[in-house]
Amino acid sequence: MPAFIRAIPDGDDRERLTCPDCGFIAYENPKIVVGSVVSAEGRILLCRRAIEPRRGFWTLPAGFMEMGETVEEGARREAWEEAQVRIALEGVLAVYSIARLGQVQVIFRAGFAEPGFAAGPESLEVRLFGWEEIPWAEIAFPSARWALTRWQEMAGKPLAAPATNPPEDARGTRPLPQPAGL
């Protein structure tokens, strides 16, 4: 079996993994992450991560899409897997490009479709937080912080065009700074 090499295929402008024998090109493309800012009565559902990266930090119920599902189905599945919660999607809140990780993140605004939630296998705990109670120094990812801020900006308003990366990190290349003392 031949080994793949990095080469610029004819008609292309960047290196790709290619088979030198048959010319097959193994394209590497961004992964799609789906998730939701789930709220009830002004309180936001957050999950404390039980897995790396950023184990022990808080985030939104979100994760990688699976083959054969829509972004909506993926967001609902992730909410169930991480927070054992059935959600009702209201619409797209934000679309973020995280170029340094090769990710596109589609974040929905959602509410509870049924009462109740509990930590799933990828979460240490799950809680509802009022805006002032959010543990900002323990938020796992910049995009979770961006989505929470967008949720607050859009509170009580109909959704319009989704938010995108903030101007200071237009390509999603800046990692979240570590809080002092951690």
Short mmCIF file of the C-alpha atoms (twelve columns), coordinates in Angstrom:
data_MODEL
# 
_entry.id   MODEL 
# 
loop_
_atom_site.group_PDB 
_atom_site.id 
_atom_site.type_symbol 
_atom_site.label_atom_id 
_atom_site.label_alt_id 
_atom_site.label_comp_id 
_atom_site.label_asym_id 
_atom_site.label_seq_id 
_atom_site.Cartn_x 
_atom_site.Cartn_y 
_atom_site.Cartn_z 
_atom_site.pdbx_PDB_model_num 
ATOM 1   C CA . MET A 1   0.000   0.000  0.000   1 
ATOM 2   C CA . PRO A 2   1.546   3.339  -1.003  1 
ATOM 3   C CA . ALA A 3   2.149   6.063  1.546   1 
ATOM 4   C CA . PHE A 4   0.439   9.388  1.093   1 
ATOM 5   C CA . ILE A 5   2.642   12.406 0.486   1 
ATOM 6   C CA . ARG A 6   2.021   16.131 0.764   1 
ATOM 7   C CA . ALA A 7   2.010   17.708 -2.680  1 
ATOM 8   C CA . ILE A 8   0.211   20.439 -4.612  1 
ATOM 9   C CA . PRO A 9   -2.120  18.657 -7.053  1 
ATOM 10  C CA . ASP A 10  -2.441  19.987 -10.599 1 
ATOM 11  C CA . GLY A 11  -4.864  22.881 -10.680 1 
ATOM 12  C CA . ASP A 12  -4.709  23.421 -6.906  1 
ATOM 13  C CA . ASP A 13  -2.993  26.097 -4.836  1 
ATOM 14  C CA . ARG A 14  -2.084  24.280 -1.614  1 
ATOM 15  C CA . GLU A 15  -0.518  21.085 -0.385  1 
ATOM 16  C CA . ARG A 16  -2.829  18.118 0.025   1 
ATOM 17  C CA . LEU A 17  -2.331  14.524 1.111   1 
ATOM 18  C CA . THR A 18  -2.076  12.654 -2.181  1 
ATOM 19  C CA . CYS A 19  -1.363  9.148  -3.344  1 
ATOM 20  C CA . PRO A 20  1.656   9.255  -5.662  1 
ATOM 21  C CA . ASP A 21  0.500   6.071  -7.455  1 
ATOM 22  C CA . CYS A 22  -3.140  6.776  -8.287  1 
ATOM 23  C CA . GLY A 23  -3.446  10.530 -7.669  1 
ATOM 24  C CA . PHE A 24  -6.179  10.214 -4.998  1 
ATOM 25  C CA . ILE A 25  -6.442  13.406 -2.913  1 
ATOM 26  C CA . ALA A 26  -7.399  13.130 0.765   1 
ATOM 27  C CA . TYR A 27  -8.921  16.539 1.452   1 
ATOM 28  C CA . GLU A 28  -8.679  17.859 4.999   1 
ATOM 29  C CA . ASN A 29  -11.579 20.160 5.776   1 
ATOM 30  C CA . PRO A 30  -12.869 21.992 8.850   1 
ATOM 31  C CA . LYS A 31  -15.044 20.142 11.318  1 
ATOM 32  C CA . ILE A 32  -18.496 21.453 12.187  1 
ATOM 33  C CA . VAL A 33  -19.365 21.985 15.843  1 
ATOM 34  C CA . VAL A 34  -22.992 22.512 16.865  1 
ATOM 35  C CA . GLY A 35  -24.334 23.692 20.173  1 
ATOM 36  C CA . SER A 36  -26.841 25.850 21.991  1 
ATOM 37  C CA . VAL A 37  -27.237 28.556 24.549  1 
ATOM 38  C CA . VAL A 38  -30.118 26.951 26.429  1 
ATOM 39  C CA . SER A 39  -32.034 29.227 28.782  1 
ATOM 40  C CA . ALA A 40  -35.084 29.339 31.000  1 
ATOM 41  C CA . GLU A 41  -36.352 32.407 32.830  1 
ATOM 42  C CA . GLY A 42  -33.120 34.307 32.187  1 
ATOM 43  C CA . ARG A 43  -30.867 31.520 33.449  1 
ATOM 44  C CA . ILE A 44  -28.378 29.724 31.199  1 
ATOM 45  C CA . LEU A 45  -27.545 26.017 31.183  1 
ATOM 46  C CA . LEU A 46  -23.812 25.322 31.394  1 
ATOM 47  C CA . CYS A 47  -21.920 22.028 31.557  1 
ATOM 48  C CA . ARG A 48  -18.693 21.437 33.493  1 
ATOM 49  C CA . ARG A 49  -16.510 19.358 31.176  1 
ATOM 50  C CA . ALA A 50  -15.570 15.826 32.231  1 
ATOM 51  C CA . ILE A 51  -13.251 15.397 29.235  1 
ATOM 52  C CA . GLU A 52  -10.266 17.138 27.702  1 
ATOM 53  C CA . PRO A 53  -9.676  19.641 26.396  1 
ATOM 54  C CA . ARG A 54  -10.366 21.994 29.305  1 
ATOM 55  C CA . ARG A 55  -11.635 19.351 31.740  1 
ATOM 56  C CA . GLY A 56  -13.306 20.990 34.739  1 
ATOM 57  C CA . PHE A 57  -14.173 24.186 32.883  1 
ATOM 58  C CA . TRP A 58  -17.696 25.302 31.983  1 
ATOM 59  C CA . THR A 59  -19.123 25.418 28.475  1 
ATOM 60  C CA . LEU A 60  -22.292 25.234 26.441  1 
ATOM 61  C CA . PRO A 61  -23.751 21.864 25.446  1 
ATOM 62  C CA . ALA A 62  -21.972 21.496 22.108  1 
ATOM 63  C CA . GLY A 63  -19.812 19.138 20.090  1 
ATOM 64  C CA . PHE A 64  -18.914 17.752 16.692  1 
ATOM 65  C CA . MET A 65  -21.613 16.855 14.196  1 
ATOM 66  C CA . GLU A 66  -22.040 13.246 13.143  1 
ATOM 67  C CA . MET A 67  -22.444 12.049 9.578   1 
ATOM 68  C CA . GLY A 68  -26.051 11.894 8.463   1 
ATOM 69  C CA . GLU A 69  -27.443 14.545 10.807  1 
ATOM 70  C CA . THR A 70  -28.507 18.139 10.289  1 
ATOM 71  C CA . VAL A 71  -27.075 20.976 12.364  1 
ATOM 72  C CA . GLU A 72  -30.366 21.091 14.275  1 
ATOM 73  C CA . GLU A 73  -30.304 17.349 14.987  1 
ATOM 74  C CA . GLY A 74  -26.673 17.611 16.079  1 
ATOM 75  C CA . ALA A 75  -27.400 20.458 18.491  1 
ATOM 76  C CA . ARG A 76  -30.288 18.513 20.036  1 
ATOM 77  C CA . ARG A 77  -28.168 15.361 20.322  1 
ATOM 78  C CA . GLU A 78  -25.292 17.221 21.967  1 
ATOM 79  C CA . ALA A 79  -27.676 18.791 24.503  1 
ATOM 80  C CA . TRP A 80  -28.966 15.321 25.349  1 
ATOM 81  C CA . GLU A 81  -25.503 13.722 25.547  1 
ATOM 82  C CA . GLU A 82  -23.979 16.429 27.713  1 
ATOM 83  C CA . ALA A 83  -26.917 17.636 29.796  1 
ATOM 84  C CA . GLN A 84  -29.642 14.977 29.444  1 
ATOM 85  C CA . VAL A 85  -31.977 17.749 28.304  1 
ATOM 86  C CA . ARG A 86  -34.520 17.950 25.488  1 
ATOM 87  C CA . ILE A 87  -34.321 21.373 23.870  1 
ATOM 88  C CA . ALA A 88  -36.451 23.500 21.551  1 
ATOM 89  C CA . LEU A 89  -34.321 25.439 19.077  1 
ATOM 90  C CA . GLU A 90  -35.351 29.041 18.456  1 
ATOM 91  C CA . GLY A 91  -32.876 29.819 15.675  1 
ATOM 92  C CA . VAL A 92  -29.230 30.369 14.859  1 
ATOM 93  C CA . LEU A 93  -27.590 32.718 17.344  1 
ATOM 94  C CA . ALA A 94  -24.055 32.712 15.936  1 
ATOM 95  C CA . VAL A 95  -21.673 31.145 13.410  1 
ATOM 96  C CA . TYR A 96  -18.006 31.235 14.402  1 
ATOM 97  C CA . SER A 97  -14.923 30.360 12.351  1 
ATOM 98  C CA . ILE A 98  -12.124 28.934 14.474  1 
ATOM 99  C CA . ALA A 99  -9.386  28.743 11.847  1 
ATOM 100 C CA . ARG A 100 -6.600  27.696 14.233  1 
ATOM 101 C CA . LEU A 101 -8.553  24.521 15.013  1 
ATOM 102 C CA . GLY A 102 -10.188 23.979 11.620  1 
ATOM 103 C CA . GLN A 103 -13.694 24.392 13.052  1 
ATOM 104 C CA . VAL A 104 -16.910 26.115 12.076  1 
ATOM 105 C CA . GLN A 105 -19.270 26.465 15.025  1 
ATOM 106 C CA . VAL A 106 -23.035 26.883 14.620  1 
ATOM 107 C CA . ILE A 107 -24.612 27.989 17.893  1 
ATOM 108 C CA . PHE A 108 -28.386 28.064 18.411  1 
ATOM 109 C CA . ARG A 109 -30.543 29.898 20.919  1 
ATOM 110 C CA . ALA A 110 -32.747 27.336 22.649  1 
ATOM 111 C CA . GLY A 111 -35.128 26.712 25.490  1 
ATOM 112 C CA . PHE A 112 -36.273 23.613 27.339  1 
ATOM 113 C CA . ALA A 113 -38.647 21.345 25.389  1 
ATOM 114 C CA . GLU A 114 -39.203 19.295 28.560  1 
ATOM 115 C CA . PRO A 115 -38.331 19.997 32.195  1 
ATOM 116 C CA . GLY A 116 -35.237 18.520 33.766  1 
ATOM 117 C CA . PHE A 117 -31.556 18.057 33.081  1 
ATOM 118 C CA . ALA A 118 -28.643 16.052 34.495  1 
ATOM 119 C CA . ALA A 119 -24.962 15.562 33.784  1 
ATOM 120 C CA . GLY A 120 -24.330 13.263 30.848  1 
ATOM 121 C CA . PRO A 121 -21.177 11.156 30.404  1 
ATOM 122 C CA . GLU A 122 -19.101 14.114 29.114  1 
ATOM 123 C CA . SER A 123 -20.092 16.446 31.968  1 
ATOM 124 C CA . LEU A 124 -19.072 16.524 35.622  1 
ATOM 125 C CA . GLU A 125 -22.090 18.664 36.486  1 
ATOM 126 C CA . VAL A 126 -24.747 20.765 34.809  1 
ATOM 127 C CA . ARG A 127 -26.261 23.936 36.279  1 
ATOM 128 C CA . LEU A 128 -28.416 26.918 35.460  1 
ATOM 129 C CA . PHE A 129 -26.682 30.261 35.997  1 
ATOM 130 C CA . GLY A 130 -28.054 33.778 36.181  1 
ATOM 131 C CA . TRP A 131 -26.020 36.225 34.097  1 
ATOM 132 C CA . GLU A 132 -24.198 37.608 37.151  1 
ATOM 133 C CA . GLU A 133 -23.430 34.067 38.403  1 
ATOM 134 C CA . ILE A 134 -21.645 32.807 35.267  1 
ATOM 135 C CA . PRO A 135 -18.124 31.669 36.247  1 
ATOM 136 C CA . TRP A 136 -16.417 33.759 33.535  1 
ATOM 137 C CA . ALA A 137 -12.881 32.856 34.665  1 
ATOM 138 C CA . GLU A 138 -13.792 29.177 34.231  1 
ATOM 139 C CA . ILE A 139 -15.362 29.335 30.747  1 
ATOM 140 C CA . ALA A 140 -13.614 26.731 28.604  1 
ATOM 141 C CA . PHE A 141 -13.486 28.337 25.149  1 
ATOM 142 C CA . PRO A 142 -13.503 31.815 23.575  1 
ATOM 143 C CA . SER A 143 -16.457 30.877 21.370  1 
ATOM 144 C CA . ALA A 144 -18.545 29.909 24.429  1 
ATOM 145 C CA . ARG A 145 -17.852 33.353 25.873  1 
ATOM 146 C CA . TRP A 146 -18.746 34.985 22.520  1 
ATOM 147 C CA . ALA A 147 -22.015 33.014 22.321  1 
ATOM 148 C CA . LEU A 148 -22.994 33.892 25.895  1 
ATOM 149 C CA . THR A 149 -22.365 37.566 25.154  1 
ATOM 150 C CA . ARG A 150 -24.430 37.338 21.963  1 
ATOM 151 C CA . TRP A 151 -27.237 35.643 23.896  1 
ATOM 152 C CA . GLN A 152 -27.254 38.545 26.368  1 
ATOM 153 C CA . GLU A 153 -27.258 41.104 23.515  1 
ATOM 154 C CA . MET A 154 -30.239 39.352 21.903  1 
ATOM 155 C CA . ALA A 155 -32.226 38.694 25.109  1 
ATOM 156 C CA . GLY A 156 -35.894 39.352 24.467  1 
ATOM 157 C CA . LYS A 157 -35.252 40.248 20.825  1 
ATOM 158 C CA . PRO A 158 -36.066 38.289 17.686  1 
ATOM 159 C CA . LEU A 159 -33.035 36.653 16.154  1 
ATOM 160 C CA . ALA A 160 -31.557 38.434 13.174  1 
ATOM 161 C CA . ALA A 161 -28.463 37.552 11.180  1 
ATOM 162 C CA . PRO A 162 -26.248 35.355 13.347  1 
ATOM 163 C CA . ALA A 163 -23.237 36.846 15.060  1 
ATOM 164 C CA . THR A 164 -19.793 36.080 13.710  1 
ATOM 165 C CA . ASN A 165 -16.303 36.291 15.188  1 
ATOM 166 C CA . PRO A 166 -15.519 39.516 17.020  1 
ATOM 167 C CA . PRO A 167 -13.309 41.921 15.037  1 
ATOM 168 C CA . GLU A 168 -10.346 41.399 17.374  1 
ATOM 169 C CA . ASP A 169 -10.319 37.662 16.529  1 
ATOM 170 C CA . ALA A 170 -11.809 37.518 13.037  1 
ATOM 171 C CA . ARG A 171 -10.113 34.203 12.178  1 
ATOM 172 C CA . GLY A 172 -10.503 32.503 15.551  1 
ATOM 173 C CA . THR A 173 -6.768  32.265 16.060  1 
ATOM 174 C CA . ARG A 174 -6.392  33.677 19.574  1 
ATOM 175 C CA . PRO A 175 -6.686  31.128 22.395  1 
ATOM 176 C CA . LEU A 176 -8.540  32.024 25.560  1 
ATOM 177 C CA . PRO A 177 -6.075  33.551 28.047  1 
ATOM 178 C CA . GLN A 178 -5.533  31.535 31.209  1 
ATOM 179 C CA . PRO A 179 -7.070  33.182 34.279  1 
ATOM 180 C CA . ALA A 180 -4.567  34.123 36.980  1 
ATOM 181 C CA . GLY A 181 -4.045  31.489 39.636  1 
ATOM 182 C CA . LEU A 182 -5.082  28.447 37.596  1 
# 
